[in-house]
């Protein structure tokens, strides 16, 4: 047995060396391929769904292809990225607009990407409680782990037909899919499945790994990508756990940005969860490697409706993942290091004053005029009071400098939203 483990370790070492050797140039960082190959509706497992019926689990595989390398891609030990779609655990698909652009882009960078379907649905969708919500997450986690094992089984038993390096697997997801991916990373102990979950119920057995398929293989990952997700309890995170990259809008009302109650998609509250802000506060405290990008002034999964947010998401994901693939020092980008984790993000004295130096607002507080200067052209200005009421709105500006007058506004704190060519910027200002 010891000899077997030694051989496996040697094989993984040389696979890692080979992967690093493929990092010459811009591979794994930029789209070096003109196209990709798509293999659809591959069955990776099956299990009993919430309604008590057997459900086949399927995924799509994206592989690089184009003119950069002869006959497509000659590399046979490529990192694997798994993506799980959003949809509040009641809808969505592996072909959704929240995941397909990411899958296509990373395939063109040289990754193998799998976009997965997983079991959806609640036993009582009109009165979802913490039990029903937890059961749904556990089912999704079991399916996700089966998808990881599917590729490891293929590597060992089928000659590695997808050409992946099983030591470089990234688990990603959007919204509900991100909740699933984060739990794959950090709900890694059977004791973390709440006692109120009946694991003898069909479709919920099998402990942490579950019974969705490809048993006998491990479901470990290299790192996790969290796009607007959350974790049931950040105390499940421990030193040595998988590194994490997160994206989250600070005005997200679907999945909490910090620690708050997650709402049911059909009304009411489900349970209290720890959003991305709290996840990264915990990661910093225990020394888990991490990068965190806040989409200031944005709501839920803004990359689905904005090319700017999509580019930011793809570029930061590429930077994050390539650091592990190419054995480079991880350097987080944009606003990651500007967040003060000692500030309570749920308080009225929020983190809006810690965004960056790309805009200057002065004097602040002010008794009359506020000067606004921005590195980006300001397209519009919106000022709201703490009740959410719009008190000032200026549009069609296209200026780098402008002023805001107090006029007859009452003294107090206001939220200033600047719409720029590079997206929204939010600041807190005061009049006295």
Secondary structure as the mmCIF struct_conf table of DSSP 4:
data_model
#
loop_
_struct_conf.conf_type_id
_struct_conf.id
_struct_conf.beg_label_comp_id
_struct_conf.beg_label_asym_id
_struct_conf.beg_label_seq_id
_struct_conf.end_label_comp_id
_struct_conf.end_label_asym_id
_struct_conf.end_label_seq_id
HELX_RH_AL_P HELX_RH_AL_P1 UNK A 2 UNK A 21
TURN_TY1_P TURN_TY1_P1 UNK A 22 UNK A 23
BEND BEND1 UNK A 24 UNK A 24
TURN_TY1_P TURN_TY1_P2 UNK A 25 UNK A 29
BEND BEND2 UNK A 30 UNK A 30
BEND BEND3 UNK A 33 UNK A 34
STRN STRN1 UNK A 35 UNK A 48
TURN_TY1_P TURN_TY1_P3 UNK A 50 UNK A 51
BEND BEND4 UNK A 52 UNK A 52
STRN STRN2 UNK A 54 UNK A 65
BEND BEND5 UNK A 66 UNK A 68
STRN STRN3 UNK A 69 UNK A 69
TURN_TY1_P TURN_TY1_P4 UNK A 70 UNK A 71
STRN STRN4 UNK A 72 UNK A 72
BEND BEND6 UNK A 77 UNK A 77
STRN STRN5 UNK A 78 UNK A 84
BEND BEND7 UNK A 87 UNK A 87
TURN_TY1_P TURN_TY1_P5 UNK A 88 UNK A 90
BEND BEND8 UNK A 91 UNK A 91
TURN_TY1_P TURN_TY1_P6 UNK A 94 UNK A 95
BEND BEND9 UNK A 96 UNK A 96
TURN_TY1_P TURN_TY1_P7 UNK A 97 UNK A 99
HELX_RH_AL_P HELX_RH_AL_P2 UNK A 100 UNK A 109
TURN_TY1_P TURN_TY1_P8 UNK A 110 UNK A 110
STRN STRN6 UNK A 112 UNK A 116
TURN_TY1_P TURN_TY1_P9 UNK A 123 UNK A 126
BEND BEND10 UNK A 127 UNK A 127
HELX_RH_AL_P HELX_RH_AL_P3 UNK A 130 UNK A 157
BEND BEND11 UNK A 158 UNK A 158
TURN_TY1_P TURN_TY1_P10 UNK A 161 UNK A 162
STRN STRN7 UNK A 164 UNK A 174
TURN_TY1_P TURN_TY1_P11 UNK A 175 UNK A 175
HELX_RH_AL_P HELX_RH_AL_P4 UNK A 176 UNK A 186
BEND BEND12 UNK A 189 UNK A 189
HELX_RH_3T_P HELX_RH_3T_P1 UNK A 190 UNK A 192
BEND BEND13 UNK A 193 UNK A 193
TURN_TY1_P TURN_TY1_P12 UNK A 195 UNK A 196
BEND BEND14 UNK A 197 UNK A 197
TURN_TY1_P TURN_TY1_P13 UNK A 199 UNK A 200
BEND BEND15 UNK A 201 UNK A 201
TURN_TY1_P TURN_TY1_P14 UNK A 202 UNK A 203
BEND BEND16 UNK A 204 UNK A 204
BEND BEND17 UNK A 206 UNK A 206
TURN_TY1_P TURN_TY1_P15 UNK A 207 UNK A 209
BEND BEND18 UNK A 211 UNK A 213
TURN_TY1_P TURN_TY1_P16 UNK A 215 UNK A 216
BEND BEND19 UNK A 217 UNK A 217
BEND BEND20 UNK A 222 UNK A 222
STRN STRN8 UNK A 223 UNK A 227
BEND BEND21 UNK A 228 UNK A 228
STRN STRN9 UNK A 230 UNK A 231
BEND BEND22 UNK A 232 UNK A 232
HELX_RH_3T_P HELX_RH_3T_P2 UNK A 234 UNK A 236
TURN_TY1_P TURN_TY1_P17 UNK A 239 UNK A 240
HELX_LH_PP_P HELX_LH_PP_P1 UNK A 241 UNK A 242
STRN STRN10 UNK A 243 UNK A 249
TURN_TY1_P TURN_TY1_P18 UNK A 250 UNK A 251
BEND BEND23 UNK A 253 UNK A 255
BEND BEND24 UNK A 257 UNK A 258
STRN STRN11 UNK A 259 UNK A 263
HELX_LH_PP_P HELX_LH_PP_P2 UNK A 264 UNK A 264
TURN_TY1_P TURN_TY1_P19 UNK A 265 UNK A 266
BEND BEND25 UNK A 267 UNK A 268
STRN STRN12 UNK A 269 UNK A 275
HELX_RH_AL_P HELX_RH_AL_P5 UNK A 276 UNK A 286
TURN_TY1_P TURN_TY1_P20 UNK A 287 UNK A 287
STRN STRN13 UNK A 290 UNK A 295
TURN_TY1_P TURN_TY1_P21 UNK A 296 UNK A 297
TURN_TY1_P TURN_TY1_P22 UNK A 300 UNK A 301
HELX_RH_3T_P HELX_RH_3T_P3 UNK A 302 UNK A 304
BEND BEND26 UNK A 305 UNK A 305
HELX_RH_AL_P HELX_RH_AL_P6 UNK A 307 UNK A 325
TURN_TY1_P TURN_TY1_P23 UNK A 326 UNK A 327
TURN_TY1_P TURN_TY1_P24 UNK A 334 UNK A 335
HELX_RH_3T_P HELX_RH_3T_P4 UNK A 336 UNK A 338
TURN_TY1_P TURN_TY1_P25 UNK A 341 UNK A 342
BEND BEND27 UNK A 343 UNK A 343
TURN_TY1_P TURN_TY1_P26 UNK A 345 UNK A 346
BEND BEND28 UNK A 347 UNK A 349
BEND BEND29 UNK A 351 UNK A 351
HELX_RH_3T_P HELX_RH_3T_P5 UNK A 352 UNK A 354
BEND BEND30 UNK A 355 UNK A 355
BEND BEND31 UNK A 357 UNK A 358
STRN STRN14 UNK A 359 UNK A 362
BEND BEND32 UNK A 363 UNK A 365
STRN STRN15 UNK A 366 UNK A 366
BEND BEND33 UNK A 367 UNK A 368
STRN STRN16 UNK A 369 UNK A 384
TURN_TY1_P TURN_TY1_P27 UNK A 386 UNK A 387
BEND BEND34 UNK A 388 UNK A 388
STRN STRN17 UNK A 390 UNK A 394
BEND BEND35 UNK A 396 UNK A 396
STRN STRN18 UNK A 399 UNK A 405
TURN_TY1_P TURN_TY1_P28 UNK A 407 UNK A 408
HELX_LH_PP_P HELX_LH_PP_P3 UNK A 409 UNK A 410
BEND BEND36 UNK A 411 UNK A 411
STRN STRN19 UNK A 412 UNK A 420
TURN_TY1_P TURN_TY1_P29 UNK A 421 UNK A 422
STRN STRN20 UNK A 423 UNK A 431
#
